[in-house]
């Protein structure tokens, strides 16, 4: 086939569902990156566990379908887990990304999306898992902090690590300033890595994630 014809072939675009609970600055970065077809990935839906998640509006503004799956609407956590898995599956994603989604995935969700469900966390795992990464890092007195992109497993922030990025901790940092510094680096990492995963593929060998 001539080179020109090869170039005109459409690049296969990885379908991504993003799950959020909050402001959605990571989501915003992904939406912006995915506007370029050469990025190799598209955000096909955004889901939240609460209607107050401000990122839902960002998705709507970008013309991306949204859904809300509230834990409180289900009698048991397992029912919610099944419902969340079904909502996500309806959008036929290749990859699911938790970007500030404050709920732990359950067995049904992991049965459907295990191995292709990523989370971005605002600490250098395995240090400081949980929802107060920057605060815990500051209280411990570490000199570098950062963010970790990992493949979600049954544990809390225990999955295999895709990428990590560090930022300095300054003497005058507050929880707010450190959180914000981490978020800037975290967003860049998420966008860069997600694009690479989409374009180059990846596999897991033991605790190592190999891209390309
Ligand atoms: C991120 O820093 C993530 O690591 C943490 O929550 C933050 C979400 O931020 N779990 P945003 O909603 O993407 O702005």
Boltz pocket constraint, residues with backbone or C-beta under 6 A from the ligand:
constraints:
  - pocket:
      binder: B
      contacts: [[A, 20], [A, 21], [A, 22], [A, 23], [A, 24], [A, 25], [A, 26], [A, 27], [A, 55], [A, 99], [A, 100], [A, 101], [A, 120], [A, 121], [A, 122], [A, 123], [A, 179], [A, 183], [A, 186]]
      max_distance: 6.0
